[in-house]
Amino acid sequence: MTVKPVRAELTPDSPLPEPLAGLGDAVDVQIRRAPADQGVELAVRLRDGAQSPVTAGARRLAGRDPNQAIRAALREAKQLLETGEVLHPDSPPTTRTTAVNKPLQMATRLGRREGRL
């Protein structure tokens, strides 16, 4: 993911933004200059290596897939570095849960993990 930090220069020696630092030792983070001096590239991958496709699918459905956490942390880190804050959808979207707005509430909750609604 390419990031254009506005406040401080992000280097391989600088501390990681909180969303990425929160992943701990489970991930390997690489920071390098983007081509044509267009910002900084952040690359994050699991240290454990490849996951079994069967268990990865089950974890994803249960909402415990580490790749979902990595994607969410990258999006939040990009927002922090570029704007200084992480934007969240309004909560609660309505004052009470109804049969009509229940799918929207679920999509909003799950969209933070997958990245798109």
N, C-alpha and C positions, 0 to 999 in steps of 0.2 A: 504494500500500500504506500502510495506517495503522499507525503505530508508537507505542507508549507507552513512551518511554525512562524508565528508573527512576533513572539516576545523574545525567546531565548534560542540560541543556536543549539540544536540537538546533535550531539556527537556520540561516538561509541563509548566514551568515558563518562558521559553525563548520566545522572540517575534516570531511570525509566519513569514515565508518567504512571500515576497511581493505578489505572486499570490494568496496565501490563505488569507492573510490579506485584499486583495482587495475585497473579497467576503463579508466582513463586518459582521454584526450581523445576516445575513440571514442563516448562517450555524453554526453548532456546530462542533468544531475540537477537537479531542482527540489525545494526543501524549503519547505513552507508549513504553517501551522496547520490542523489538522483541524477540521471543523465541530463546533460545540457544545463546543469546547475538549476534545476527546477524544484529544489527542495530536498527532502530527505526520504529515503526508502526505509520502511520498517518491515522486517520479515520475521514471522513468528511460526514455530513449529513445535510439535510435541517431542520431548526428548525420548520417550519410550519407543518411538518408531511407529510403524504401521499397525493399525488395529485390525482385528478380525472383522470382516464385513458383516458377519452375523451379529456379533455383539455390538458393533457400532450402530447398526440399524435399531436394535432394541434400546440402546442408550439414547439414541436421538428421539425416538418416540416417547421415552420416559422423561425427556428434558434434561438428561444428565450427560450429554455428549460433550467431551472436552473441546471439540472443534467449534461448537456453538459458543462456548465461553471465550475462545480465542477470537472469533469474529466479533463478538460483542465488545471485548476489551480493545480490539483494534479500532472499532468505530468510535468508542468513547475516548480513546487516546488521541485520535485524529481531531475530534471536536475540541478537546482540551488544549491541544497544541495550536490549533488554528484560531479558536475563538475565546479560549479561556474558560469555557463552561460546557457542561454536557446537557443537552436539551432532552427533556422527557415529555411524553404526551401528557395532556391534562388528566388529572386523576381526582376524583372519579369522573368519567366522561358524562354521566348523568347523575341525578340525585338518587335514583333507585334502579335496581336491576329489573328488566322486563324481558319477556320472550323475544321482543324485537331487537333490543340492544345487546343481548347476551353474546351473539356471534361477534359483534364489533369489539366487545370487551376482551374476548378470548383472542381475537386477531391482534389487538393492540398489545396484549401481554406476551404472546408468542413471537410477535414481530421483532422484539428486541433481541431475541436469540438468533433468528434466522436472517435478519437484516432487511427484509422487504415485507410489505403487507400485500 
